[in-house]
Amino acid sequence: MLLRYKKAFEKIAMGLLSFMPQEKDVKKLIETIRQYEKDSNWQLYLWKKEEDLVGIIGVQIFGEEAFIHHISVSPSHRGEGIGTEMVQKLSMSLGTISLKPTADIKLFFEKCKIEKEEE
């Protein structure tokens, strides 16, 4: 289940974001979280599986386009299709807004689209 980020999820969100190579530094992580908290065009979502928050996806919205800047799944839950599910659910929840990857996310995003087409 996709949940919108709220301040109560801050530490979990930072932990999940820290699995991304460009988010290893604590100062950078704090900066990223603050960006999502202060700017309504930046939206962060967490993925809940059973009772645990195991994934995170963040987008920046420009009019009719949303660019994925962050996507990460806890290492113990990788290979379960959670990343693909997050992309699909977010796409559905954004409605007419087109979901696009940033350069860092492009390869994973294309993999998600291929998996979706094979179903």
Backbone as a printed PyTorch tensor [residue, N CA C, xyz], in Angstrom:
tensor([[[  0.8350,  -1.1660,   0.0000],
         [  0.0000,   0.0000,   0.0000],
         [  0.8930,   1.2470,   0.0000]],

        [[  0.5430,   2.2000,  -0.8460],
         [  1.2940,   3.4440,  -0.9710],
         [  0.7480,   4.4760,   0.0110]],

        [[  1.6280,   5.0350,   0.8380],
         [  1.2400,   6.0280,   1.8410],
         [  1.9910,   7.3280,   1.6000]],

        [[  1.3130,   8.4430,   1.7160],
         [  1.9550,   9.7490,   1.5720],
         [  2.8590,   9.9890,   2.7780]],

        [[  4.0400,  10.5280,   2.5490],
         [  4.9940,  10.8320,   3.6130],
         [  4.3870,  11.8010,   4.6080]],

        [[  4.6740,  11.5600,   5.8790],
         [  4.3880,  12.5250,   6.9340],
         [  5.5650,  12.5250,   7.8990]],

        [[  5.6620,  13.5720,   8.6880],
         [  6.8170,  13.7870,   9.5720],
         [  7.0980,  12.5840,  10.4790]],

        [[  6.0590,  11.8500,  10.8790],
         [  6.2360,  10.6780,  11.7400],
         [  7.0710,   9.5870,  11.0600]],

        [[  7.1490,   9.6180,   9.7300],
         [  7.9130,   8.6240,   8.9650],
         [  9.3400,   9.0760,   8.6730]],

        [[  9.7670,  10.2110,   9.2170],
         [ 11.0410,  10.8130,   8.8310],
         [ 12.2360,   9.8570,   8.9410]],

        [[ 12.4230,   9.2050,  10.0730],
         [ 13.5890,   8.3380,  10.2470],
         [ 13.5400,   7.1330,   9.3220]],

        [[ 12.3710,   6.5470,   9.1510],
         [ 12.2260,   5.4070,   8.2360],
         [ 12.5100,   5.8690,   6.8080]],

        [[ 11.9630,   7.0310,   6.4380],
         [ 12.1860,   7.5670,   5.0910],
         [ 13.6700,   7.8180,   4.8400]],

        [[ 14.3510,   8.3840,   5.8110],
         [ 15.7900,   8.6310,   5.6540],
         [ 16.5550,   7.3190,   5.5170]],

        [[ 16.1580,   6.3170,   6.2790],
         [ 16.8010,   5.0060,   6.1790],
         [ 16.6310,   4.3980,   4.8020]],

        [[ 15.4100,   4.4700,   4.2610],
         [ 15.1540,   3.9170,   2.9350],
         [ 15.8700,   4.7130,   1.8480]],

        [[ 15.8650,   6.0270,   1.9680],
         [ 16.5790,   6.8620,   0.9880],
         [ 18.0800,   6.6200,   1.0220]],

        [[ 18.6130,   6.2560,   2.1890],
         [ 20.0600,   6.0640,   2.3140],
         [ 20.5810,   4.8800,   1.4930]],

        [[ 19.6920,   4.0240,   1.0070],
         [ 20.1130,   2.9150,   0.1400],
         [ 20.4280,   3.3930,  -1.2710]],

        [[ 20.0470,   4.6320,  -1.5970],
         [ 20.3500,   5.1870,  -2.9140],
         [ 21.7690,   5.7540,  -2.8880]],

        [[ 22.5820,   5.4760,  -3.9000],
         [ 23.9870,   5.9220,  -3.9110],
         [ 24.1670,   7.4250,  -3.6890]],

        [[ 23.3120,   8.2490,  -4.2820],
         [ 23.4780,   9.7000,  -4.1570],
         [ 22.9670,  10.2550,  -2.8290]],

        [[ 22.4250,   9.3950,  -1.9720],
         [ 21.8580,   9.8480,  -0.6900],
         [ 22.6010,   9.2730,   0.5160]],

        [[ 23.8500,   8.8980,   0.3760],
         [ 24.6130,   8.2790,   1.4620],
         [ 24.9630,   9.2500,   2.5940]],

        [[ 25.2260,  10.4870,   2.2620],
         [ 25.6530,  11.4820,   3.2380],
         [ 24.4600,  11.9650,   4.0820]],

        [[ 24.6190,  12.0190,   5.3920],
         [ 23.5310,  12.4150,   6.3010],
         [ 23.0360,  13.8280,   5.9930]],

        [[ 23.9440,  14.7520,   5.7180],
         [ 23.5310,  16.1210,   5.3870],
         [ 22.6770,  16.1490,   4.1290]],

        [[ 23.0600,  15.3570,   3.1430],
         [ 22.2970,  15.2740,   1.8970],
         [ 20.9170,  14.6670,   2.1570]],

        [[ 20.8540,  13.6470,   2.9920],
         [ 19.5730,  13.0230,   3.3490],
         [ 18.6230,  14.0250,   4.0050]],

        [[ 19.1480,  14.7840,   4.9450],
         [ 18.3250,  15.7780,   5.6370],
         [ 17.8240,  16.8340,   4.6520]],

        [[ 18.7120,  17.2580,   3.7620],
         [ 18.3590,  18.2290,   2.7300],
         [ 17.2380,  17.6810,   1.8370]],

        [[ 17.3420,  16.4270,   1.4550],
         [ 16.3390,  15.7910,   0.5960],
         [ 14.9820,  15.7180,   1.3000]],

        [[ 14.9850,  15.2740,   2.5470],
         [ 13.7380,  15.1820,   3.3150],
         [ 13.0990,  16.5610,   3.4500]],

        [[ 13.8980,  17.5790,   3.7440],
         [ 13.3720,  18.9510,   3.8840],
         [ 12.7490,  19.4350,   2.5740]],

        [[ 13.3670,  19.0640,   1.4550],
         [ 12.8160,  19.4520,   0.1410],
         [ 11.4010,  18.8990,  -0.0120]],

        [[ 11.2130,  17.6320,   0.3500],
         [  9.8920,  17.0040,   0.2420],
         [  8.9010,  17.6120,   1.2450]],

        [[  9.3880,  18.0320,   2.3890],
         [  8.4990,  18.5990,   3.4120],
         [  8.0470,  20.0220,   3.0830]],

        [[  8.9330,  20.8180,   2.4740],
         [  8.6140,  22.2410,   2.2950],
         [  7.9980,  22.6000,   0.9440]],

        [[  8.2010,  21.7970,  -0.0680],
         [  7.7420,  22.1390,  -1.4130],
         [  6.6290,  21.1780,  -1.8550]],

        [[  5.4410,  21.6990,  -2.0640],
         [  4.2940,  20.8490,  -2.4170],
         [  4.4420,  20.1750,  -3.7830]],

        [[  5.3460,  20.6640,  -4.6200],
         [  5.6000,  20.0130,  -5.9090],
         [  6.4570,  18.7580,  -5.7610]],

        [[  7.0870,  18.6060,  -4.6080],
         [  7.8970,  17.4240,  -4.3080],
         [  7.0450,  16.5290,  -3.4060]],

        [[  6.7350,  15.3220,  -3.8650],
         [  5.8800,  14.4180,  -3.0980],
         [  6.6040,  13.1000,  -2.8500]],

        [[  6.5560,  12.6480,  -1.6040],
         [  7.2380,  11.4400,  -1.1740],
         [  6.2100,  10.4450,  -0.6560]],

        [[  6.3650,   9.1810,  -1.0660],
         [  5.4460,   8.1230,  -0.6690],
         [  6.2400,   6.9350,  -0.1390]],

        [[  5.6580,   6.2480,   0.8210],
         [  6.2740,   5.0380,   1.3650],
         [  5.3880,   3.8470,   1.0340]],

        [[  6.0070,   2.6860,   0.9170],
         [  5.2870,   1.4530,   0.6090],
         [  5.1960,   0.6150,   1.8760]],

        [[  3.9670,   0.2770,   2.2340],
         [  3.7370,  -0.5300,   3.4310],
         [  3.3850,  -1.9520,   3.0090]],

        [[  4.1470,  -2.9020,   3.5340],
         [  3.8970,  -4.3180,   3.2990],
         [  3.6300,  -4.9420,   4.6610]],

        [[  2.4360,  -5.4460,   4.8260],
         [  1.9880,  -5.9450,   6.1250],
         [  2.1220,  -4.8100,   7.1320]],

        [[  2.9730,  -4.9230,   8.1270],
         [  3.1090,  -3.8750,   9.1370],
         [  4.3590,  -3.0080,   8.9420]],

        [[  5.1710,  -3.3140,   7.9330],
         [  6.4600,  -2.6320,   7.7570],
         [  6.4550,  -1.6770,   6.5720]],

        [[  7.1830,  -0.5790,   6.7130],
         [  7.4310,   0.3400,   5.6060],
         [  8.7210,  -0.1220,   4.9420]],

        [[  8.6240,  -0.6070,   3.7010],
         [  9.7630,  -1.2700,   3.0630],
         [ 10.2450,  -0.6050,   1.7760]],

        [[  9.5520,   0.4250,   1.3290],
         [  9.9620,   1.0860,   0.0990],
         [  9.6230,   2.5620,   0.1270]],

        [[ 10.2460,   3.3060,  -0.7680],
         [ 10.0090,   4.7500,  -0.8420],
         [ 10.1320,   5.1980,  -2.2930]],

        [[  9.2940,   6.1550,  -2.6740],
         [  9.3500,   6.7170,  -4.0220],
         [  9.0290,   8.2050,  -3.9180]],

        [[  9.8270,   9.0230,  -4.5830],
         [  9.6430,  10.4710,  -4.5240],
         [  9.6380,  11.0950,  -5.8970]],

        [[  8.7030,  12.0330,  -6.0970],
         [  8.5620,  12.6900,  -7.3960],
         [  8.5280,  14.2080,  -7.2440]],

        [[  8.8790,  14.8680,  -8.3340],
         [  8.7410,  16.3120,  -8.4390],
         [  7.7500,  16.5640,  -9.5700]],

        [[  6.6970,  17.3080,  -9.2770],
         [  5.6310,  17.5260, -10.2550],
         [  5.7940,  18.8900, -10.9130]],

        [[  5.7690,  18.8650, -12.2540],
         [  5.7850,  20.0670, -13.0840],
         [  4.5580,  19.9940, -13.9800]],

        [[  3.5030,  20.6740, -13.6330],
         [  2.2980,  20.6720, -14.4620],
         [  1.7400,  19.2770, -14.6610]],

        [[  1.8090,  18.7840, -15.8780],
         [  1.2460,  17.4710, -16.2260],
         [  2.2900,  16.3530, -16.2290]],

        [[  3.4870,  16.6270, -15.6900],
         [  4.5440,  15.6270, -15.6240],
         [  5.0760,  15.5180, -14.1980]],

        [[  5.3620,  14.2770, -13.8040],
         [  5.9800,  14.0110, -12.4980],
         [  7.2570,  13.2310, -12.7560]],

        [[  8.3610,  13.7420, -12.2290],
         [  9.6620,  13.1050, -12.4350],
         [ 10.0760,  12.3560, -11.1740]],

        [[ 10.3620,  11.0600, -11.3270],
         [ 10.8040,  10.2530, -10.1950],
         [ 12.2580,  10.6020,  -9.8990]],

        [[ 12.5030,  11.0950,  -8.6970],
         [ 13.8580,  11.4270,  -8.2610],
         [ 14.4420,  10.3560,  -7.3540]],

        [[ 13.5810,   9.6760,  -6.6190],
         [ 14.0390,   8.6780,  -5.6500],
         [ 13.1440,   7.4500,  -5.6960]],

        [[ 13.7590,   6.2910,  -5.6470],
         [ 13.0240,   5.0470,  -5.4670],
         [ 13.9820,   4.0520,  -4.8100]],

        [[ 13.5120,   3.4360,  -3.7560],
         [ 14.3580,   2.5200,  -3.0080],
         [ 13.4940,   1.5030,  -2.2820]],

        [[ 14.0130,   0.2960,  -2.1820],
         [ 13.3460,  -0.7850,  -1.4520],
         [ 14.3580,  -1.3640,  -0.4700]],

        [[ 13.8940,  -1.6750,   0.7170],
         [ 14.7470,  -2.2870,   1.7290],
         [ 15.4170,  -3.5260,   1.1420]],

        [[ 16.7140,  -3.7090,   1.3670],
         [ 17.4180,  -4.8660,   0.8000],
         [ 16.7560,  -6.2140,   1.1160]],

        [[ 16.1490,  -6.3420,   2.2780],
         [ 15.5250,  -7.6190,   2.6320],
         [ 14.2260,  -7.8820,   1.8650]],

        [[ 13.7400,  -6.9000,   1.1090],
         [ 12.5070,  -7.0650,   0.3400],
         [ 12.7250,  -6.8810,  -1.1630]],

        [[ 13.9640,  -6.8000,  -1.5890],
         [ 14.2360,  -6.6310,  -3.0220],
         [ 13.9520,  -7.9270,  -3.7570]],

        [[ 13.6060,  -7.7950,  -5.0160],
         [ 13.2970,  -8.9630,  -5.8420],
         [ 11.8570,  -9.4320,  -5.6910]],

        [[ 11.0570,  -8.6980,  -4.9340],
         [  9.6510,  -9.0670,  -4.7210],
         [  8.6990,  -8.2620,  -5.6030]],

        [[  9.2210,  -7.3810,  -6.4480],
         [  8.3760,  -6.5780,  -7.3230],
         [  7.8130,  -5.3200,  -6.6680]],

        [[  8.3290,  -4.9680,  -5.4980],
         [  7.8110,  -3.8060,  -4.7700],
         [  8.0830,  -2.5080,  -5.5310]],

        [[  9.2670,  -2.3660,  -6.0940],
         [  9.5900,  -1.1520,  -6.8530],
         [  8.6460,  -0.9610,  -8.0190]],

        [[  8.3940,  -2.0360,  -8.7540],
         [  7.4730,  -1.9760,  -9.8840],
         [  6.0700,  -1.6190,  -9.4060]],

        [[  5.6460,  -2.2320,  -8.3090],
         [  4.3220,  -1.9440,  -7.7520],
         [  4.2040,  -0.4860,  -7.3320]],

        [[  5.2560,   0.0580,  -6.7190],
         [  5.2250,   1.4630,  -6.3120],
         [  5.0500,   2.3730,  -7.5270]],

        [[  5.7970,   2.0990,  -8.5900],
         [  5.6980,   2.9080,  -9.8090],
         [  4.2830,   2.8230, -10.3770]],

        [[  3.7200,   1.6210, -10.4400],
         [  2.3750,   1.4380, -10.9910],
         [  1.3130,   2.1310, -10.1420]],

        [[  1.3730,   1.9620,  -8.8270],
         [  0.3770,   2.5740,  -7.9310],
         [  0.4870,   4.0940,  -7.9570]],

        [[  1.7110,   4.6060,  -7.9740],
         [  1.8930,   6.0540,  -8.0300],
         [  1.3440,   6.6040,  -9.3370]],

        [[  1.6120,   5.9230, -10.4320],
         [  1.0980,   6.3320, -11.7320],
         [ -0.4310,   6.3980, -11.7030]],

        [[ -1.0590,   5.3940, -11.1050],
         [ -2.5210,   5.3730, -10.9970],
         [ -3.0230,   6.5120, -10.1040]],

        [[ -2.3490,   6.7630,  -9.0040],
         [ -2.8210,   7.8000,  -8.0790],
         [ -2.6170,   9.2120,  -8.6270]],

        [[ -1.6560,   9.3930,  -9.5310],
         [ -1.4310,  10.7020, -10.1330],
         [ -2.4100,  10.9900, -11.2630]],

        [[ -3.1330,   9.9760, -11.6950],
         [ -4.1480,  10.1590, -12.7370],
         [ -3.5620,  10.5650, -14.0700]],

        [[ -3.9190,  11.7680, -14.5190],
         [ -3.5070,  12.2130, -15.8550],
         [ -2.0790,  12.7390, -15.8980]],

        [[ -1.4470,  12.8600, -14.7580],
         [ -0.0570,  13.3340, -14.7250],
         [  0.8570,  12.2110, -15.2170]],

        [[  1.6800,  12.5220, -16.2020],
         [  2.5990,  11.5520, -16.7950],
         [  3.8100,  11.3440, -15.8870]],

        [[  4.1310,  10.0820, -15.6100],
         [  5.2470,   9.7340, -14.7360],
         [  6.4900,   9.4570, -15.5790]],

        [[  7.5860,  10.1640, -15.2650],
         [  8.8300,  10.0240, -16.0190],
         [ 10.0030,   9.8650, -15.0550]],

        [[ 11.0490,   9.1650, -15.4930],
         [ 12.2200,   8.9960, -14.6230],
         [ 13.2410,  10.1100, -14.8110]],

        [[ 14.0190,  10.3760, -13.7720],
         [ 15.2020,  11.2200, -13.9240],
         [ 16.3130,  10.2910, -14.4210]],

        [[ 17.4590,  10.8370, -14.7450],
         [ 18.5620,  10.0250, -15.2680],
         [ 18.9690,   8.9160, -14.3010]],

        [[ 18.9770,   9.2050, -12.9890],
         [ 19.3690,   8.2060, -11.9910],
         [ 18.4030,   7.0280, -11.9230]],

        [[ 17.1650,   7.2360, -12.2840],
         [ 16.1050,   6.2320, -12.1280],
         [ 15.7570,   5.5550, -13.4550]],

        [[ 16.2640,   6.0680, -14.5560],
         [ 15.8340,   5.6380, -15.8980],
         [ 15.9070,   4.1230, -16.1290]],

        [[ 17.0150,   3.4890, -15.8040],
         [ 17.1440,   2.0460, -16.0510],
         [ 16.1160,   1.2450, -15.2610]],

        [[ 15.9270,   1.5870, -14.0040],
         [ 14.9390,   0.8820, -13.1920],
         [ 13.5320,   1.1190, -13.7350]],

        [[ 13.2220,   2.3490, -14.1140],
         [ 11.9060,   2.6980, -14.6470],
         [ 11.5990,   1.8990, -15.9120]],

        [[ 12.5800,   1.7890, -16.8030],
         [ 12.3800,   1.0120, -18.0310],
         [ 12.1520,  -0.4570, -17.7150]],

        [[ 12.8370,  -0.9800, -16.7120],
         [ 12.6390,  -2.3660, -16.2820],
         [ 11.2060,  -2.5590, -15.7760]],

        [[ 10.6960,  -1.5930, -15.0310],
         [  9.3170,  -1.6670, -14.5250],
         [  8.3160,  -1.7140, -15.6630]],

        [[  8.5420,  -0.8950, -16.6940],
         [  7.6310,  -0.8620, -17.8280],
         [  7.6450,  -2.1990, -18.5770]],

        [[  8.8330,  -2.8110, -18.7110],
         [  8.9530,  -4.0950, -19.3880],
         [  8.2100,  -5.1620, -18.5980]],

        [[  8.3920,  -5.2020, -17.2810],
         [  7.7130,  -6.1750, -16.4430],
         [  6.2080,  -6.0230, -16.5230]],

        [[  5.7200,  -4.7910, -16.5930],
         [  4.2920,  -4.5250, -16.6660],
         [  3.7250,  -5.0600, -17.9830]],

        [[  4.4650,  -4.8530, -19.0750],
         [  4.0100,  -5.3140, -20.3820],
         [  3.9790,  -6.8350, -20.4750]],

        [[  4.8610,  -7.5280, -19.7420],
         [  4.9200,  -8.9900, -19.7870],
         [  3.7670,  -9.6260, -19.0410]],

        [[  3.1180,  -8.9020, -18.1320],
         [  2.0250,  -9.4720, -17.3310],
         [  0.7900,  -9.7120, -18.1590]]])
